[in-house]
Amino acid sequence: MPESNETVGLEELEPLVGEWSMEASPPGGPPWPGEGRVSFEWLEDGAFLLERWSVDMPEAPNGVAIIGCDASNGTCFQLYTDERGVHRVYEMSFGDGEWRLWRGGDDPFPQRFAGKFSDDGKTITGRWEKSPDGSNWETDFDFTYRKVT
């Protein structure tokens, strides 16, 4: 990805680019059945990162997200949509081997994700959390990405 003032902040996302398998499980439980795949690719010469995923489980939606950053301050956002017609905006941080997404405040369904990259960069182990009341957080599901080679 070429670096310019417009892409400052996005260059940190390069470790996501490529195809990954996904595995989810309830807290402390076995992985849910079916396979999940996600791919990340650059759009518009690196101005945005496109994320597409599909899951072989009817309860889990397929979807698309666009990731972009504000070059003036490096703040990143993910614009999310899925096949159920759900649309969400997540704030995002990425760096030092961690990837975080969150939406809260007055949102009717506060959520957050925290993932940690393995030393070799081929696995991201994380957890999605939800907050029924906006202040107390509970694990929604554990999540693992594995880079497909």
N, CA, C and O atoms as a GROMACS GRO file, in nm:
protein
  596
    1MET      N    1   0.084  -0.118   0.000
    1MET     CA    2   0.000   0.000   0.000
    1MET      C    3   0.089   0.123   0.000
    1MET      O    4   0.179   0.134   0.083
    2PRO      N    5   0.065   0.219  -0.092
    2PRO     CA    6   0.144   0.340  -0.093
    2PRO      C    7   0.108   0.427   0.027
    2PRO      O    8  -0.008   0.433   0.068
    3GLU      N    9   0.210   0.495   0.084
    3GLU     CA   10   0.183   0.580   0.199
    3GLU      C   11   0.169   0.724   0.154
    3GLU      O   12   0.250   0.774   0.076
    4SER      N   13   0.068   0.790   0.202
    4SER     CA   14   0.046   0.931   0.177
    4SER      C   15  -0.025   0.986   0.298
    4SER      O   16  -0.060   0.911   0.390
    5ASN      N   17  -0.049   1.116   0.301
    5ASN     CA   18  -0.123   1.173   0.412
    5ASN      C   19  -0.261   1.110   0.425
    5ASN      O   20  -0.314   1.100   0.535
    6GLU      N   21  -0.319   1.068   0.313
    6GLU     CA   22  -0.453   1.010   0.315
    6GLU      C   23  -0.455   0.869   0.376
    6GLU      O   24  -0.559   0.825   0.425
    7THR      N   25  -0.341   0.799   0.374
    7THR     CA   26  -0.340   0.661   0.423
    7THR      C   27  -0.272   0.647   0.559
    7THR      O   28  -0.258   0.535   0.609
    8VAL      N   29  -0.229   0.757   0.620
    8VAL     CA   30  -0.168   0.749   0.751
    8VAL      C   31  -0.269   0.685   0.846
    8VAL      O   32  -0.385   0.725   0.848
    9GLY      N   33  -0.226   0.588   0.923
    9GLY     CA   34  -0.316   0.514   1.011
    9GLY      C   35  -0.354   0.381   0.950
    9GLY      O   36  -0.359   0.280   1.020
   10LEU      N   37  -0.382   0.380   0.821
   10LEU     CA   38  -0.421   0.255   0.755
   10LEU      C   39  -0.303   0.159   0.738
   10LEU      O   40  -0.323   0.038   0.736
   11GLU      N   41  -0.182   0.211   0.725
   11GLU     CA   42  -0.068   0.122   0.702
   11GLU      C   43  -0.051   0.021   0.814
   11GLU      O   44   0.004  -0.087   0.793
   12GLU      N   45  -0.096   0.055   0.934
   12GLU     CA   46  -0.088  -0.040   1.045
   12GLU      C   47  -0.177  -0.162   1.024
   12GLU      O   48  -0.158  -0.264   1.090
   13LEU      N   49  -0.275  -0.152   0.935
   13LEU     CA   50  -0.370  -0.261   0.911
   13LEU      C   51  -0.317  -0.367   0.815
   13LEU      O   52  -0.382  -0.470   0.795
   14GLU      N   53  -0.202  -0.346   0.756
   14GLU     CA   54  -0.146  -0.439   0.659
   14GLU      C   55  -0.143  -0.584   0.708
   14GLU      O   56  -0.166  -0.674   0.628
   15PRO      N   57  -0.116  -0.612   0.837
   15PRO     CA   58  -0.117  -0.752   0.883
   15PRO      C   59  -0.252  -0.824   0.864
   15PRO      O   60  -0.255  -0.947   0.864
   16LEU      N   61  -0.360  -0.750   0.849
   16LEU     CA   62  -0.491  -0.813   0.827
   16LEU      C   63  -0.510  -0.861   0.684
   16LEU      O   64  -0.588  -0.953   0.660
   17VAL      N   65  -0.441  -0.800   0.588
   17VAL     CA   66  -0.464  -0.828   0.447
   17VAL      C   67  -0.440  -0.975   0.416
   17VAL      O   68  -0.338  -1.032   0.453
   18GLY      N   69  -0.538  -1.035   0.346
   18GLY     CA   70  -0.530  -1.176   0.308
   18GLY      C   71  -0.656  -1.248   0.348
   18GLY      O   72  -0.758  -1.187   0.379
   19GLU      N   73  -0.648  -1.381   0.348
   19GLU     CA   74  -0.763  -1.464   0.382
   19GLU      C   75  -0.738  -1.534   0.514
   19GLU      O   76  -0.627  -1.578   0.543
   20TRP      N   77  -0.844  -1.545   0.594
   20TRP     CA   78  -0.838  -1.604   0.727
   20TRP      C   79  -0.954  -1.701   0.746
   20TRP      O   80  -1.062  -1.680   0.691
   21SER      N   81  -0.931  -1.806   0.822
   21SER     CA   82  -1.042  -1.889   0.870
   21SER      C   83  -1.087  -1.829   1.002
   21SER      O   84  -1.008  -1.764   1.072
   22MET      N   85  -1.214  -1.852   1.038
   22MET     CA   86  -1.268  -1.800   1.163
   22MET      C   87  -1.328  -1.914   1.243
   22MET      O   88  -1.389  -2.006   1.188
   23GLU      N   89  -1.311  -1.907   1.372
   23GLU     CA   90  -1.370  -2.004   1.463
   23GLU      C   91  -1.427  -1.929   1.582
   23GLU      O   92  -1.359  -1.844   1.641
   24ALA      N   93  -1.551  -1.959   1.618
   24ALA     CA   94  -1.615  -1.895   1.733
   24ALA      C   95  -1.665  -2.002   1.829
   24ALA      O   96  -1.696  -2.114   1.789
   25SER      N   97  -1.670  -1.965   1.956
   25SER     CA   98  -1.722  -2.058   2.056
   25SER      C   99  -1.784  -1.979   2.170
   25SER      O  100  -1.743  -1.866   2.198
   26PRO      N  101  -1.884  -2.038   2.235
   26PRO     CA  102  -1.941  -1.971   2.353
   26PRO      C  103  -1.836  -1.971   2.464
   26PRO      O  104  -1.742  -2.051   2.458
   27PRO      N  105  -1.849  -1.886   2.564
   27PRO     CA  106  -1.750  -1.880   2.672
   27PRO      C  107  -1.725  -2.018   2.734
   27PRO      O  108  -1.817  -2.079   2.789
   28GLY      N  109  -1.603  -2.064   2.725
   28GLY     CA  110  -1.566  -2.192   2.785
   28GLY      C  111  -1.620  -2.314   2.715
   28GLY      O  112  -1.605  -2.425   2.766
   29GLY      N  113  -1.682  -2.297   2.598
   29GLY     CA  114  -1.743  -2.410   2.529
   29GLY      C  115  -1.666  -2.452   2.405
   29GLY      O  116  -1.567  -2.390   2.368
   30PRO      N  117  -1.714  -2.558   2.341
   30PRO     CA  118  -1.649  -2.606   2.219
   30PRO      C  119  -1.683  -2.513   2.101
   30PRO      O  120  -1.783  -2.442   2.106
   31PRO      N  121  -1.601  -2.514   1.996
   31PRO     CA  122  -1.630  -2.430   1.879
   31PRO      C  123  -1.766  -2.463   1.818
   31PRO      O  124  -1.810  -2.578   1.818
   32TRP      N  125  -1.832  -2.359   1.767
   32TRP     CA  126  -1.958  -2.378   1.698
   32TRP      C  127  -1.932  -2.450   1.568
   32TRP      O  128  -1.824  -2.437   1.510
   33PRO      N  129  -2.030  -2.527   1.519
   33PRO     CA  130  -2.010  -2.604   1.396
   33PRO      C  131  -2.003  -2.513   1.273
   33PRO      O  132  -2.047  -2.398   1.276
   34GLY      N  133  -1.947  -2.567   1.166
   34GLY     CA  134  -1.938  -2.492   1.041
   34GLY      C  135  -1.808  -2.417   1.029
   34GLY      O  136  -1.735  -2.398   1.126
   35GLU      N  137  -1.782  -2.375   0.908
   35GLU     CA  138  -1.659  -2.302   0.880
   35GLU      C  139  -1.690  -2.156   0.854
   35GLU      O  140  -1.797  -2.122   0.802
   36GLY      N  141  -1.597  -2.070   0.892
   36GLY     CA  142  -1.608  -1.929   0.862
   36GLY      C  143  -1.483  -1.883   0.790
   36GLY      O  144  -1.373  -1.931   0.819
   37ARG      N  145  -1.499  -1.790   0.698
   37ARG     CA  146  -1.387  -1.732   0.623
   37ARG      C  147  -1.403  -1.582   0.621
   37ARG      O  148  -1.515  -1.530   0.615
   38VAL      N  149  -1.292  -1.512   0.626
   38VAL     CA  150  -1.291  -1.368   0.612
   38VAL      C  151  -1.172  -1.328   0.526
   38VAL      O  152  -1.065  -1.387   0.536
   39SER      N  153  -1.193  -1.228   0.442
   39SER     CA  154  -1.082  -1.176   0.362
   39SER      C  155  -1.076  -1.025   0.381
   39SER      O  156  -1.178  -0.958   0.401
   40PHE      N  157  -0.955  -0.973   0.375
   40PHE     CA  158  -0.929  -0.829   0.383
   40PHE      C  159  -0.849  -0.792   0.259
   40PHE      O  160  -0.749  -0.856   0.227
   41GLU      N  161  -0.893  -0.686   0.190
   41GLU     CA  162  -0.821  -0.640   0.072
   41GLU      C  163  -0.830  -0.488   0.063
   41GLU      O  164  -0.926  -0.427   0.108
   42TRP      N  165  -0.726  -0.429   0.003
   42TRP     CA  166  -0.722  -0.284  -0.013
   42TRP      C  167  -0.815  -0.239  -0.125
   42TRP      O  168  -0.827  -0.306  -0.227
   43LEU      N  169  -0.879  -0.126  -0.104
   43LEU     CA  170  -0.962  -0.061  -0.205
   43LEU      C  171  -0.903   0.077  -0.236
   43LEU      O  172  -0.835   0.138  -0.154
   44GLU      N  173  -0.929   0.123  -0.356
   44GLU     CA  174  -0.890   0.258  -0.395
   44GLU      C  175  -0.744   0.289  -0.360
   44GLU      O  176  -0.714   0.389  -0.295
   45ASP      N  177  -0.654   0.201  -0.406
   45ASP     CA  178  -0.510   0.220  -0.383
   45ASP      C  179  -0.473   0.241  -0.237
   45ASP      O  180  -0.384   0.320  -0.205
   46GLY      N  181  -0.542   0.171  -0.149
   46GLY     CA  182  -0.507   0.175  -0.007
   46GLY      C  183  -0.582   0.279   0.074
   46GLY      O  184  -0.547   0.303   0.189
   47ALA      N  185  -0.683   0.342   0.016
   47ALA     CA  186  -0.759   0.441   0.092
   47ALA      C  187  -0.854   0.377   0.193
   47ALA      O  188  -0.888   0.437   0.294
   48PHE      N  189  -0.897   0.254   0.165
   48PHE     CA  190  -0.988   0.180   0.252
   48PHE      C  191  -0.949   0.033   0.254
   48PHE      O  192  -0.884  -0.016   0.162
   49LEU      N  193  -0.989  -0.036   0.360
   49LEU     CA  194  -0.971  -0.180   0.369
   49LEU      C  195  -1.110  -0.243   0.365
   49LEU      O  196  -1.197  -0.208   0.444
   50LEU      N  197  -1.130  -0.336   0.271
   50LEU     CA  198  -1.257  -0.407   0.256
   50LEU      C  199  -1.247  -0.541   0.328
   50LEU      O  200  -1.153  -0.617   0.308
   51GLU      N  201  -1.346  -0.568   0.413
   51GLU     CA  202  -1.354  -0.695   0.486
   51GLU      C  203  -1.483  -0.765   0.443
   51GLU      O  204  -1.591  -0.706   0.448
   52ARG      N  205  -1.471  -0.892   0.400
   52ARG     CA  206  -1.588  -0.973   0.364
   52ARG      C  207  -1.579  -1.104   0.441
   52ARG      O  208  -1.472  -1.163   0.453
   53TRP      N  209  -1.694  -1.150   0.492
   53TRP     CA  210  -1.692  -1.278   0.563
   53TRP      C  211  -1.816  -1.359   0.529
   53TRP      O  212  -1.921  -1.307   0.494
   54SER      N  213  -1.798  -1.490   0.542
   54SER     CA  214  -1.908  -1.584   0.525
   54SER      C  215  -1.893  -1.692   0.632
   54SER      O  216  -1.782  -1.731   0.670
   55VAL      N  217  -2.009  -1.739   0.678
   55VAL     CA  218  -2.012  -1.836   0.787
   55VAL      C  219  -2.111  -1.946   0.752
   55VAL      O  220  -2.222  -1.918   0.707
   56ASP      N  221  -2.069  -2.072   0.773
   56ASP     CA  222  -2.156  -2.187   0.744
   56ASP      C  223  -2.243  -2.221   0.865
   56ASP      O  224  -2.249  -2.336   0.908
   57MET      N  225  -2.309  -2.120   0.920
   57MET     CA  226  -2.396  -2.142   1.035
   57MET      C  227  -2.512  -2.044   1.021
   57MET      O  228  -2.491  -1.923   1.022
   58PRO      N  229  -2.634  -2.094   1.009
   58PRO     CA  230  -2.748  -2.004   0.982
   58PRO      C  231  -2.765  -1.891   1.084
   58PRO      O  232  -2.813  -1.783   1.048
   59GLU      N  233  -2.727  -1.914   1.209
   59GLU     CA  234  -2.744  -1.811   1.312
   59GLU      C  235  -2.644  -1.698   1.301
   59GLU      O  236  -2.663  -1.591   1.359
   60ALA      N  237  -2.535  -1.720   1.226
   60ALA     CA  238  -2.430  -1.620   1.212
   60ALA      C  239  -2.436  -1.559   1.072
   60ALA      O  240  -2.430  -1.632   0.972
   61PRO      N  241  -2.449  -1.428   1.062
   61PRO     CA  242  -2.468  -1.366   0.931
   61PRO      C  243  -2.340  -1.348   0.852
   61PRO      O  244  -2.233  -1.327   0.909
   62ASN      N  245  -2.352  -1.356   0.719
   62ASN     CA  246  -2.244  -1.315   0.629
   62ASN      C  247  -2.250  -1.163   0.620
   62ASN      O  248  -2.355  -1.103   0.644
   63GLY      N  249  -2.136  -1.100   0.587
   63GLY     CA  250  -2.139  -0.955   0.581
   63GLY      C  251  -2.017  -0.894   0.516
   63GLY      O  252  -1.927  -0.961   0.466
   64VAL      N  253  -2.018  -0.761   0.520
   64VAL     CA  254  -1.914  -0.679   0.459
   64VAL      C  255  -1.888  -0.560   0.551
   64VAL      O  256  -1.980  -0.508   0.614
   65ALA      N  257  -1.763  -0.517   0.557
   65ALA     CA  258  -1.729  -0.396   0.631
   65ALA      C  259  -1.624  -0.318   0.553
   65ALA      O  260  -1.542  -0.376   0.482
   66ILE      N  261  -1.628  -0.189   0.567
   66ILE     CA  262  -1.528  -0.099   0.511
   66ILE      C  263  -1.456  -0.034   0.629
   66ILE      O  264  -1.520   0.017   0.721
   67ILE      N  265  -1.324  -0.037   0.624
   67ILE     CA  266  -1.243   0.023   0.730
   67ILE      C  267  -1.171   0.143   0.671
   67ILE      O  268  -1.110   0.134   0.565
   68GLY      N  269  -1.178   0.254   0.740
   68GLY     CA  270  -1.111   0.376   0.697
   68GLY      C  271  -1.062   0.453   0.817
   68GLY      O  272  -1.107   0.433   0.930
   69CYS      N  273  -0.966   0.543   0.792
   69CYS     CA  274  -0.908   0.623   0.899
   69CYS      C  275  -0.912   0.771   0.865
   69CYS      O  276  -0.905   0.809   0.748
   70ASP      N  277  -0.924   0.852   0.966
   70ASP     CA  278  -0.915   0.996   0.952
   70ASP      C  279  -0.766   1.032   0.954
   70ASP      O  280  -0.701   1.020   1.058
   71ALA      N  281  -0.713   1.077   0.842
   71ALA     CA  282  -0.570   1.105   0.830
   71ALA      C  283  -0.525   1.217   0.923
   71ALA      O  284  -0.406   1.225   0.955
   72SER      N  285  -0.616   1.303   0.966
   72SER     CA  286  -0.575   1.414   1.052
   72SER      C  287  -0.540   1.369   1.193
   72SER      O  288  -0.462   1.435   1.262
   73ASN      N  289  -0.598   1.256   1.238
   73ASN     CA  290  -0.568   1.211   1.374
   73ASN      C  291  -0.549   1.060   1.386
   73ASN      O  292  -0.524   1.011   1.496
   74GLY      N  293  -0.560   0.986   1.276
   74GLY     CA  294  -0.537   0.841   1.279
   74GLY      C  295  -0.652   0.761   1.336
   74GLY      O  296  -0.639   0.639   1.351
   75THR      N  297  -0.764   0.824   1.369
   75THR     CA  298  -0.879   0.752   1.422
   75THR      C  299  -0.938   0.664   1.312
   75THR      O  300  -0.962   0.711   1.200
   76CYS      N  301  -0.961   0.537   1.343
   76CYS     CA  302  -1.016   0.444   1.244
   76CYS      C  303  -1.158   0.403   1.282
   76CYS      O  304  -1.195   0.400   1.399
   77PHE      N  305  -1.235   0.372   1.178
   77PHE     CA  306  -1.373   0.327   1.196
   77PHE      C  307  -1.400   0.210   1.105
   77PHE      O  308  -1.339   0.196   0.998
   78GLN      N  309  -1.493   0.125   1.147
   78GLN     CA  310  -1.540   0.014   1.064
   78GLN      C  311  -1.689   0.036   1.040
   78GLN      O  312  -1.767   0.048   1.135
   79LEU      N  313  -1.727   0.042   0.914
   79LEU     CA  314  -1.868   0.049   0.876
   79LEU      C  315  -1.913  -0.092   0.842
   79LEU      O  316  -1.864  -0.151   0.746
   80TYR      N  317  -2.003  -0.146   0.920
   80TYR     CA  318  -2.043  -0.287   0.917
   80TYR      C  319  -2.184  -0.300   0.860
   80TYR      O  320  -2.272  -0.220   0.890
   81THR      N  321  -2.204  -0.403   0.778
   81THR     CA  322  -2.339  -0.442   0.738
   81THR      C  323  -2.341  -0.593   0.719
   81THR      O  324  -2.239  -0.653   0.684
   82ASP      N  325  -2.457  -0.654   0.743
   82ASP     CA  326  -2.467  -0.798   0.721
   82ASP      C  327  -2.596  -0.832   0.649
   82ASP      O  328  -2.680  -0.745   0.624
   83GLU      N  329  -2.612  -0.959   0.616
   83GLU     CA  330  -2.726  -1.004   0.535
   83GLU      C  331  -2.860  -0.989   0.605
   83GLU      O  332  -2.964  -1.004   0.541
   84ARG      N  333  -2.860  -0.960   0.735
   84ARG     CA  334  -2.986  -0.937   0.807
   84ARG      C  335  -3.034  -0.793   0.788
   84ARG      O  336  -3.144  -0.758   0.830
   85GLY      N  337  -2.950  -0.711   0.723
   85GLY     CA  338  -2.984  -0.570   0.708
   85GLY      C  339  -2.937  -0.486   0.826
   85GLY      O  340  -2.979  -0.370   0.840
   86VAL      N  341  -2.852  -0.541   0.911
   86VAL     CA  342  -2.796  -0.469   1.025
   86VAL      C  343  -2.684  -0.377   0.975
   86VAL      O  344  -2.602  -0.418   0.894
   87HIS      N  345  -2.682  -0.254   1.025
   87HIS     CA  346  -2.577  -0.157   0.992
   87HIS      C  347  -2.523  -0.102   1.122
   87HIS      O  348  -2.599  -0.058   1.209
   88ARG      N  349  -2.390  -0.104   1.137
   88ARG     CA  350  -2.328  -0.054   1.260
   88ARG      C  351  -2.201   0.022   1.226
   88ARG      O  352  -2.140   0.001   1.122
   89VAL      N  353  -2.163   0.112   1.316
   89VAL     CA  354  -2.036   0.183   1.305
   89VAL      C  355  -1.958   0.152   1.432
   89VAL      O  356  -2.005   0.174   1.544
   90TYR      N  357  -1.837   0.100   1.413
   90TYR     CA  358  -1.748   0.071   1.524
   90TYR      C  359  -1.628   0.164   1.519
   90TYR      O  360  -1.574   0.191   1.412
   91GLU      N  361  -1.587   0.213   1.634
   91GLU     CA  362  -1.457   0.277   1.643
   91GLU      C  363  -1.355   0.164   1.647
   91GLU      O  364  -1.387   0.052   1.686
   92MET      N  365  -1.233   0.194   1.607
   92MET     CA  366  -1.135   0.087   1.595
   92MET      C  367  -0.996   0.138   1.630
   92MET      O  368  -0.960   0.252   1.599
   93SER      N  369  -0.918   0.054   1.695
   93SER     CA  370  -0.776   0.082   1.716
   93SER      C  371  -0.698  -0.043   1.676
   93SER      O  372  -0.747  -0.156   1.687
   94PHE      N  373  -0.577  -0.020   1.630
   94PHE     CA  374  -0.495  -0.130   1.580
   94PHE      C  375  -0.350  -0.093   1.601
   94PHE      O  376  -0.305   0.013   1.557
   95GLY      N  377  -0.276  -0.178   1.668
   95GLY     CA  378  -0.134  -0.153   1.689
   95GLY      C  379  -0.082  -0.231   1.807
   95GLY      O  380  -0.157  -0.279   1.891
   96ASP      N  381   0.051  -0.244   1.811
   96ASP     CA  382   0.118  -0.317   1.918
   96ASP      C  383   0.062  -0.458   1.935
   96ASP      O  384   0.053  -0.509   2.046
   97GLY      N  385   0.026  -0.521   1.822
   97GLY     CA  386  -0.022  -0.659   1.825
   97GLY      C  387  -0.165  -0.675   1.871
   97GLY      O  388  -0.210  -0.787   1.894
   98GLU      N  389  -0.239  -0.565   1.884
   98GLU     CA  390  -0.378  -0.573   1.928
   98GLU      C  391  -0.471  -0.506   1.828
   98GLU      O  392  -0.436  -0.408   1.763
   99TRP      N  393  -0.591  -0.562   1.818
   99TRP     CA  394  -0.696  -0.509   1.732
   99TRP      C  395  -0.820  -0.494   1.819
   99TRP      O  396  -0.864  -0.591   1.881
  100ARG      N  397  -0.876  -0.374   1.824
  100ARG     CA  398  -0.993  -0.348   1.907
  100ARG      C  399  -1.103  -0.279   1.825
  100ARG      O  400  -1.075  -0.192   1.742
  101LEU      N  401  -1.226  -0.320   1.849
  101LEU     CA  402  -1.345  -0.258   1.791
  101LEU      C  403  -1.442  -0.233   1.905
  101LEU      O  404  -1.450  -0.314   1.998
  102TRP      N  405  -1.517  -0.121   1.900
  102TRP     CA  406  -1.614  -0.096   2.007
  102TRP      C  407  -1.722   0.001   1.961
  102TRP      O  408  -1.701   0.084   1.873
  103ARG      N  409  -1.836  -0.014   2.022
  103ARG     CA  410  -1.947   0.080   2.008
  103ARG      C  411  -2.020   0.080   2.142
  103ARG      O  412  -2.052  -0.026   2.196
  104GLY      N  413  -2.046   0.196   2.192
  104GLY     CA  414  -2.106   0.204   2.324
  104GLY      C  415  -2.184   0.332   2.339
  104GLY      O  416  -2.258   0.373   2.249
  105GLY      N  417  -2.167   0.394   2.454
  105GLY     CA  418  -2.241   0.518   2.480
  105GLY      C  419  -2.389   0.491   2.488
  105GLY      O  420  -2.433   0.404   2.563
  106ASP      N  421  -2.467   0.566   2.411
  106ASP     CA  422  -2.612   0.550   2.412
  106ASP      C  423  -2.660   0.443   2.316
  106ASP      O  424  -2.780   0.427   2.295
  107ASP      N  425  -2.568   0.369   2.257
  107ASP     CA  426  -2.606   0.265   2.162
  107ASP      C  427  -2.694   0.161   2.231
  107ASP      O  428  -2.667   0.123   2.345
  108PRO      N  429  -2.800   0.114   2.164
  108PRO     CA  430  -2.889   0.016   2.228
  108PRO      C  431  -2.824  -0.122   2.245
  108PRO      O  432  -2.875  -0.205   2.320
  109PHE      N  433  -2.712  -0.147   2.177
  109PHE     CA  434  -2.646  -0.277   2.187
  109PHE      C  435  -2.494  -0.257   2.193
  109PHE      O  436  -2.425  -0.284   2.095
  110PRO      N  437  -2.442  -0.209   2.309
  110PRO     CA  438  -2.298  -0.188   2.320
  110PRO      C  439  -2.221  -0.319   2.302
  110PRO      O  440  -2.257  -0.422   2.358
  111GLN      N  441  -2.115  -0.311   2.223
  111GLN     CA  442  -2.031  -0.428   2.196
  111GLN      C  443  -1.886  -0.385   2.192
  111GLN      O  444  -1.855  -0.268   2.171
  112ARG      N  445  -1.797  -0.482   2.212
  112ARG     CA  446  -1.655  -0.456   2.192
  112ARG      C  447  -1.584  -0.587   2.161
  112ARG      O  448  -1.626  -0.695   2.203
  113PHE      N  449  -1.475  -0.574   2.088
  113PHE     CA  450  -1.390  -0.686   2.050
  113PHE      C  451  -1.248  -0.649   2.084
  113PHE      O  452  -1.204  -0.537   2.059
  114ALA      N  453  -1.175  -0.744   2.139
  114ALA     CA  454  -1.031  -0.727   2.161
  114ALA      C  455  -0.964  -0.854   2.112
  114ALA      O  456  -0.996  -0.964   2.157
  115GLY      N  457  -0.869  -0.837   2.019
  115GLY     CA  458  -0.795  -0.950   1.964
  115GLY      C  459  -0.646  -0.926   1.973
  115GLY      O  460  -0.599  -0.813   1.961
  116LYS      N  461  -0.572  -1.033   1.994
  116LYS     CA  462  -0.426  -1.026   2.008
  116LYS      C  463  -0.364  -1.113   1.900
  116LYS      O  464  -0.401  -1.228   1.882
  117PHE      N  465  -0.266  -1.055   1.828
  117PHE     CA  466  -0.193  -1.130   1.726
  117PHE      C  467  -0.089  -1.221   1.791
  117PHE      O  468  -0.026  -1.185   1.890
  118SER      N  469  -0.072  -1.340   1.733
  118SER     CA  470   0.036  -1.428   1.775
  118SER      C  471   0.168  -1.366   1.732
  118SER      O  472   0.170  -1.275   1.649
  119ASP      N  473   0.279  -1.415   1.786
  119ASP     CA  474   0.411  -1.362   1.751
  119ASP      C  475   0.441  -1.372   1.603
  119ASP      O  476   0.508  -1.286   1.546
  120ASP      N  477   0.392  -1.480   1.538
  120ASP     CA  478   0.419  -1.496   1.394
  120ASP      C  479   0.316  -1.424   1.306
  120ASP      O  480   0.328  -1.426   1.184
  121GLY      N  481   0.213  -1.362   1.368
  121GLY     CA  482   0.114  -1.286   1.293
  121GLY      C  483   0.012  -1.370   1.219
  121GLY      O  484  -0.065  -1.316   1.139
  122LYS      N  485   0.009  -1.501   1.244
  122LYS     CA  486  -0.080  -1.590   1.169
  122LYS      C  487  -0.206  -1.629   1.246
  122LYS      O  488  -0.291  -1.700   1.192
  123THR      N  489  -0.219  -1.584   1.369
  123THR     CA  490  -0.338  -1.614   1.450
  123THR      C  491  -0.376  -1.488   1.527
  123THR      O  492  -0.291  -1.417   1.580
  124ILE      N  493  -0.507  -1.463   1.532
  124ILE     CA  494  -0.560  -1.356   1.616
  124ILE      C  495  -0.659  -1.423   1.711
  124ILE      O  496  -0.757  -1.483   1.667
  125THR      N  497  -0.633  -1.413   1.839
  125THR     CA  498  -0.720  -1.472   1.941
  125THR      C  499  -0.791  -1.358   2.013
  125THR      O  500  -0.727  -1.267   2.066
  126GLY      N  501  -0.924  -1.365   2.014
  126GLY     CA  502  -0.996  -1.254   2.074
  126GLY      C  503  -1.129  -1.293   2.134
  126GLY      O  504  -1.163  -1.411   2.145
  127ARG      N  505  -1.202  -1.191   2.172
  127ARG     CA  506  -1.330  -1.211   2.239
  127ARG      C  507  -1.422  -1.095   2.207
  127ARG      O  508  -1.383  -0.978   2.215
  128TRP      N  509  -1.546  -1.127   2.171
  128TRP     CA  510  -1.652  -1.028   2.159
  128TRP      C  511  -1.726  -1.022   2.291
  128TRP      O  512  -1.759  -1.125   2.349
  129GLU      N  513  -1.752  -0.901   2.338
  129GLU     CA  514  -1.827  -0.881   2.461
  129GLU      C  515  -1.948  -0.792   2.432
  129GLU      O  516  -1.949  -0.715   2.337
  130LYS      N  517  -2.048  -0.806   2.516
  130LYS     CA  518  -2.169  -0.723   2.506
  130LYS      C  519  -2.202  -0.670   2.644
  130LYS      O  520  -2.157  -0.724   2.746
  131SER      N  521  -2.280  -0.563   2.646
  131SER     CA  522  -2.318  -0.502   2.772
  131SER      C  523  -2.469  -0.476   2.771
  131SER      O  524  -2.515  -0.381   2.707
  132PRO      N  525  -2.544  -0.558   2.841
  132PRO     CA  526  -2.690  -0.540   2.842
  132PRO      C  527  -2.734  -0.406   2.901
  132PRO      O  528  -2.839  -0.354   2.864
  133ASP      N  529  -2.653  -0.351   2.993
  133ASP     CA  530  -2.693  -0.226   3.060
  133ASP      C  531  -2.602  -0.108   3.027
  133ASP      O  532  -2.621   0.001   3.080
  134GLY      N  533  -2.503  -0.129   2.940
  134GLY     CA  534  -2.414  -0.020   2.902
  134GLY      C  535  -2.295   0.001   2.993
  134GLY      O  536  -2.210   0.086   2.966
  135SER      N  537  -2.287  -0.076   3.103
  135SER     CA  538  -2.172  -0.058   3.193
  135SER      C  539  -2.109  -0.190   3.237
  135SER      O  540  -1.988  -0.194   3.262
  136ASN      N  541  -2.186  -0.295   3.249
  136ASN     CA  542  -2.133  -0.426   3.287
  136ASN      C  543  -2.116  -0.510   3.160
  136ASN      O  544  -2.208  -0.525   3.081
  137TRP      N  545  -1.996  -0.565   3.144
  137TRP     CA  546  -1.962  -0.638   3.022
  137TRP      C  547  -1.958  -0.788   3.049
  137TRP      O  548  -1.914  -0.832   3.156
  138GLU      N  549  -2.005  -0.866   2.950
  138GLU     CA  550  -1.999  -1.012   2.958
  138GLU      C  551  -1.955  -1.066   2.823
  138GLU      O  552  -1.980  -1.006   2.718
  139THR      N  553  -1.888  -1.181   2.827
  139THR     CA  554  -1.842  -1.243   2.703
  139THR      C  555  -1.961  -1.289   2.620
  139THR      O  556  -2.048  -1.360   2.670
  140ASP      N  557  -1.963  -1.248   2.495
  140ASP     CA  558  -2.063  -1.296   2.400
  140ASP      C  559  -2.011  -1.425   2.337
  140ASP      O  560  -2.078  -1.528   2.340
  141PHE      N  561  -1.890  -1.419   2.281
  141PHE     CA  562  -1.825  -1.539   2.229
  141PHE      C  563  -1.677  -1.514   2.210
  141PHE      O  564  -1.633  -1.400   2.189
  142ASP      N  565  -1.600  -1.622   2.218
  142ASP     CA  566  -1.457  -1.619   2.189
  142ASP      C  567  -1.439  -1.637   2.040
  142ASP      O  568  -1.520  -1.703   1.974
  143PHE      N  569  -1.334  -1.579   1.985
  143PHE     CA  570  -1.317  -1.574   1.841
  143PHE      C  571  -1.171  -1.592   1.805
  143PHE      O  572  -1.084  -1.531   1.868
  144THR      N  573  -1.143  -1.676   1.705
  144THR     CA  574  -1.006  -1.698   1.660
  144THR      C  575  -1.000  -1.687   1.507
  144THR      O  576  -1.080  -1.748   1.436
  145TYR      N  577  -0.906  -1.609   1.460
  145TYR     CA  578  -0.874  -1.599   1.317
  145TYR      C  579  -0.744  -1.674   1.295
  145TYR      O  580  -0.651  -1.663   1.375
  146ARG      N  581  -0.737  -1.750   1.185
  146ARG     CA  582  -0.612  -1.818   1.145
  146ARG      C  583  -0.584  -1.785   0.999
  146ARG      O  584  -0.669  -1.807   0.913
  147LYS      N  585  -0.464  -1.732   0.972
  147LYS     CA  586  -0.427  -1.693   0.835
  147LYS      C  587  -0.421  -1.818   0.748
  147LYS      O  588  -0.361  -1.919   0.786
  148VAL      N  589  -0.485  -1.810   0.631
  148VAL     CA  590  -0.485  -1.920   0.536
  148VAL      C  591  -0.363  -1.902   0.446
  148VAL      O  592  -0.342  -1.795   0.390
  149THR      N  593  -0.283  -2.008   0.434
  149THR     CA  594  -0.160  -1.998   0.353
  149THR      C  595  -0.176  -2.070   0.223
  149THR      O  596  -0.083  -2.072   0.142
   0.00000   0.00000   0.00000
